[in-house]
Amino acid sequence: MAATSYTGNANYTKTWASIYSIEFPEEIWKEWFQIYGKGFKMLDFLSMIGRTGASVSNRVFYHYEDAATDKVVNNEAAIPIGGANADITFQIEATDYINDGTNYYSPLRVGFTVLIPAAYQTIGEDRLYVCTGVSNATVNRVYTCTPLSTDSRIGTQIPASTELMVGPSNYAPGTGQPAGMANGSYRRSHSTQISKESCGFEGGTIAHRSYREVMTKGGYPGLFDKGLVETEFRLDRQIDLALFIGEVNTNTANLTQASQFGGTNARLGTHGMWNWMNDLAQLKNYTDTFSMDDFDDVKPLLQSQGVVDATCLFAYGPTLGLQVENGVLEGMKEWSGGTNLFVNNKFGVAVKGVQKNGINFICKELASFAHPNLLGNPSYTFDTSGFILPISEVPVRLGDSPEKITVPNCSIAYYNHNGEDRTRIIGTVAGLNGLGYDIKNEYDGEMVYMLSEFANFFANVNQTIQVIKTT
């Protein structure tokens, strides 16, 4: 039976019910979703993998995640050509060390080695140089490194910002210990956002409108109307966009609103996934079209951040999605000549996943990336963009707790504390009505208001990858 004709009779003194609290038959829910849901959203993905049940007790909260234990150093300036068995000296870039005004923390310490790549060695082999001295400057420290092999020689200038691996320590018998190494942590802050939607029923409209009396999942009676479906999906779209492109309001002096309870309050905003990735994610650029070969570049990026054998969501816009599909089809044509894509009088290929170079990709086009009035608008570049998100749990410390816990790396958290659950609030404010509601004003009709207060929680963003087309 079509959802738009699913009607019944009810006593309207019962409350309106959220579509997510109703035990709809599967065929009814699918039809509502197709009509009003506007395709697959990031919010839908989080719901599918059970990442929508978190609660927070503050509007601003934070977590700590450990910094990487293995790090490279980048030389600040070029290292020149030298003689055989000659020392080299160089500074490392400011982003490679921490100077808090009192202490200086660096991954390269006296007694440890750096591995000079073979491309810069006359002998054509990778060679270890031991750090034998360092200047005492609090910034711009100069490191002196001596080769272990007498035939080591810098035969080609090492360009600035070359990544050099920090190797094992190398000590003589009877010597002292190296300086301690601080393994720092990063504090990531999160904040909630309030999104709202409304719908109204003019007096008399409900008398001839399709509705249905329903039972909620909790066993309580409620009322359902397709107008509420439209309104809730509009609220979902707001939440989905905020989760993705939301920004924290730092313009708190100007972006304020008068409170009905006195004073003014700053508008709230949560930091969206794409903005987190702009700040911290790895970057995978592609030119012209995304091919099967581009999948091979993902594993080294993940491994550089400690991710191995991952299952990842690969979400993208329609143009990039078509390129992924065509790339897979080309691979099938080349390597699977016996495949028959003509089934049930239809030809087609639907790419739901790719397994390449040890990584399992779950491929999905995001509706907001395709919608011409949303991120799919030609004013933006999301139709050719995407991101790769490992589906994993990560160890973090939440707030001031000293204990580490394991949590999903990406989820939506709702403000829910001291008995007030702001996950999804639906309320009715009625004027003159024949439905049995308390009369709140003189107007002939009823308003249904919706509110959700939520936050985008994102941890270990450095393990994610932005996929961007370059010209």
N, C-alpha and C positions, 0 to 999 in steps of 0.2 A: 504494500500500500504506500502511495506517495506520501512523503512527510508533510507536504503542504496541504494535504487533505486529512491529516490525522486530527480529528476533532472529537469533542465530547461535551458533556455537561458537568458543571461543578458549582459548588458553593464558593463564591469569591471571598468569603471571609477567611479562607485559607491563604497562606503566603505564597508569593512568587518564588519559584525554585530556580537555582542555577542549573544550566544545562549539564554541568559537570557533576552534579549531585543526583542526576536522574538515571534510573535504570532503563535507558532506551533500548529497544531492539536494535541489533547490529545494522540491519538494512536502513532503519530510520536515521540512526546516527551518521551513517556514511552519506546519506543524501543531504542532510543538513550541512555536513562538513564540505561536501562538494559545492553546494550552493553558496554558502556564506564563509567557509573557512579560508578561501583564497589560496589553497595549495599548502605545501609543506613549509613550515616555519621552524626557526631555531627553537622556539618554545615547544613545538611538537616533538622535536628530537629529544630535548631534555625530559619531556614527559615520557617518551617511549622507553628511555633507559633509566627511569626512576630518579631523576635529579631535580625534583620540584618540591620535595618535602622538607627542606631545611627551614629552620626558624632562627631568628636572631632577636636579641633583647635590647639592641641599641640601634639608633639610626645611623651611627657611624661606628664601624667595627674594623678590626684588622687581623691579619695573621702574619706569622713569620715563616719564611722558608729558607732552608740552608743554601748558602752559596756553593758553587761547584768546588770540589776538593782538588781537582786537577785543572790547572790553568796554563795557558801559554803566555808569553811576554812578547810585546811588539817593540822593536827598536825605534826610538824617536827619530833618529836621523840615519842616513845611509852609513853602512860599515864599509870602509874603503878596502881596496886591494892591499894585501900585506905580504910580508916575506914568509918563508917556511919557518915553522915552529914559533911564530910571532904571536904575542898577546893581541887580543882585540879589546876595545873599550867602546861602550855605548850606554846611552840612557834608555829607559823604557818609558812608554807613553803613560800619561797621567792616569788613564783609565785602568792601567794594570796594577796600580797600587792604591792603598788607602793611607791618607795622612790626616789624622784627626786633630792635629795641632800638638799632640803629645807623643803619639806613637806612629810608627811608620811600618805598614804591613805590605810585604811584597812576596809573590810566589817564588822569586829568585833570591836565594840566600847564599852566603859564603859557604863553600864546601859542596854546593850542588852544581850540576852541569846543565849546559844548554846544548842542544843538538843542532849543529849548523848543516843545512841541507847540502846534498851532494852537488846540486846545480851551481853552488858558489865555491866549491872546493876544486883546486887544481887536479887533485887525484881522482875526482869524480865519485867520491864516496861520502856518505854522511859521517860527520866527525863530532865527537864530544869535546867541549871546552869546559874546564872547571872554573867556577867563579872563585877567584883567589883574593879579591879585594873589592871594597865599595867605599865611595866617598861618604862622609858623614853629613852631607847636606840633607836638610829635611825635605827638600824638593829637588827634582832634577838630579838625582843621584847618578853617579857614573860607576858602572860595573866594569871590573877588569877580569877577563877570562883567559885562561891559558890552555892550549891544546894538550890532550893526553898523548897524542902521537906526534913525533918530531917531524913527520912529513906533511902534517896538516898545513894548509896554506889557503888563504882567501884569494882565489884567482879571479873572481868576478864580484864586483861590488854588490853588496847585499842592500836592496832598496829599503827605504824607510817603510815602517809599518809591516815588516815581514814577520809572520807568526813563527816564533821559535819555541820549541817544546822544552819544558824544564825536565831534565833527566834525573838519574839517580845521584845520590851524594857520593863523594869519593874522599876518604880520609886515610891518614897514616896511623899506624899503631901508636897508642899512648896519647892520643890527642883528645881534646875536649869535645863537647856536644855542640850541635848547631843551635842557632837561635830558634826559639819557638815560632810556630806558624799559626796565625790566627785564621780560623775558618769562620768567616763572618756569616751573618744572616741578613735577609732583606725583609723589611717591614712593608707590607702591602695593605693599603687602606681601602675600605669599601663603604659605600653609603647607600641609603635607600632612596627610592623615588616613589612619589604618589602619582598614579594615573587614574583618571576618572572617565566615566561615560554616563549618559542619561537617555531615557526614552520616556515618552508620555502617551497617555491614552485620553483623548478628548471624551467628554461625557457622552455616553451612548455608543461609543465605538465598540466597547467590549461586548455589548449586547448582540452585535451581529458579526463579531470577529471569530475566527477559528481559534480554538484553544483546547486544552486537554487537562484533565485532572491526572496527576501523576503521583507516584510514590518515590521518595528519594532513597538513596542507598542506605540511609540511616533508618528507613522505615517510616518516615513522616510524610503526611499528605502535603501536596503543594500544587501550584498552578503553573502551567507552561504556555507560552505564546511565542509565535515565530518572531515577533518584534523583539523579544528578549534574546533570541538566538542571534539576530543581527547585532544587537547592542553588545552582547558578550563577545562576539567575534571581533567587533570594533575595538573593544578593550584589549583583547588578546593581541591585536595588531599593534596597538600602542606599546604593550609590554614587550612584544617581540622586537620592535624597533629600538626601544630603550635598551634592551639587553644587548643589542648589536652596536648601535651608534650613539648610545647615551653619553652625556657628559656631566661631570660633577659641576655644580654651580659654584664657581669661584667669584662671580660678580655679585656677591651677596649685598653690596651696598645699593645696587640698582634693581636687581631682580628680586623684588620682595612683593608680598601681597598683604593687605590688611586682614587680620584675623577677626572673625565674627565674635571672638571672645576677648578682644582688646589687643592693641599693639600690632606690630607687623612681623612677619616671619619670612625668611628667605625661602625661595623655591628649592625643592630637593631635586637631586639628580644623581643617577648611578653611572659609573664608568663602564661603557659598553665594551663588548668583546673586541670589536675592530680597533677601538682606540687603545685598549690594552695591547693588542698585537702591534699597532703602530709604535708603541713604546718599547716593547720587549721581545717580539717574536723574531724567529729566523725569517729570511727572505729567499723565496725561490722565484727568480725572474725567468720569463720565457719570451721568445720573440716569434712573431708571425703566428704560429699555431702551436698548441700544446700536443705533443706526440707521446708515444709510449716510452721513448727514450727519456723524456722529462721525468717520468716516474723514478728513474734510476738515481736522480739527484736528491731524492727525498731522504733515503736511508742515511747517507753521511751527515745530513743536517740534523736528523734525529739523534744519531749516535754522538754527535758533538755535544749534545745536551744530556747524555746519559740514558737515552731511550733506545731499547733494542727489542726486536721481535714484536713490534707494536701493531695493534689494530687501530686504525685512524678513520675518523670521519673526514671525507674530502667533499666539502660543500662549495658550490660555485654558482656563478651566473649562467644564463642560457647560452651565451656565445662560447664561453669556456667549456660548458657542458657538452655542447655539440662537437667541439674539437676533441674532447675526451672520448666521446662515443665514436667519432670517425677514426680516431687513433686506434681504438680497440678493434674496430671493424677492419682496418688495414692490417692489424696484427693477425686477425682471424684469416683474412684472405691469404696472407703469406705463410702462416704456420699451421692452419687447420683447413686444408683444401677440401676436405670431405664434409664440412659443415653445411647443413641445409637451413637457410634462414627463411625459407618459404613454408610457413606452417599455417594450416587452416585457411588457406587461400589469402594469406597476408604475408608480406615481407617486412621484416623489422629486426632491429637489434636494440635491446634495452639494457644498458649498462648499470647494474646495481652494485657491482664490486669489481675490484681489480686486485690481484695478488702479484706483486712485482718486487723483486730484489729483497724478498723476505718480509715485506710489509703488506698487510692486508688493508686495502682501502675500501671503505663503504662510501659509495659515490651518491651524492644527492644534490639536486638543484634546489636552491632556496627560492621561495615564492617572492620574497621582497626584492631579491636580486633581479627577478624577471619582470616585475610589475612596472609598466611604463610610467605610472604615477608615483612610484616609490623609488627604490634604489636602482631600478632598471631604466630610469630616465636617462636619455642620451647625454644629459649634462654631466653625468658621473661615469665612472669606469667600472662599476661593479659587475656589469654583464660579462666582462672579460677577466674578472678577478675571482679569487676563491681563497679558501684557507684549509689547512690540514690540522686537525685536532686529535691528538692521541686520546683514545678512550681509556682513561686510566685513573687510578687513585694515587694520591701523593701524600707524603708525611709532612705535616705542618704543626705549628703551635698557634692556637687560636687565642687572641687577646693576650692577657697577662699570665695565662696558664703555663707552668713549666713543663707540662706533659705534652709529648708529641702524639698526635692522632692521625689516622689515615682517612682522608676525605676525597670525594670526587674532585678532579681538577677543575671542573666547570659545573656550576649548578645555579639555580635561582633560589634565593632565600627570601622568606617573607617575614615581616615584622609581626611577631607574635609573642607577647609577654604579659605577665600579671593578669591573665584572663582575657586580654583583648587580642583577638585574632584578626589581623588586617589582611589576611590572604586574599579574600574576596568578599567584600561586604555588599549586600544587595538590600536595599530598603525602599519602602513606599511612602511617599508623602501625598496624601489625598486631600482634595478639596471636596466640594459637594459631590457625593457619589451614592449610587444605589447598590454598592457592593458590600456594605457592612464595615468599611474602614472608618476609623476615627477621622472626623472632619478637622483638617488643620488650617484651611483657608477658605476663601469665598469662591474660588474658581471651580468651574464645572469640569472635573477631570482628575486624573491621577498621574503622578510622575514616579518613575522607577529610577533610582540612582544606584550607581555602582562605583566602587572604589577598590583599588588594590595598592598596597604598599610593599614594595619588593626591592631586592638588590641583586645585581649580577655579581656572583662570587666566581673569581677566576684565580687559580694558583698555578705556579710553574709555567707561566705564559711563555717563557723562553723555550719551552719544548714544542710550541706550536709554530706553524709556518704559514706566512702569507704568500699567496701565489699571485703575482702581478705581471701583467703584460708590459713589456718595454718596446718602444718603437725603434 
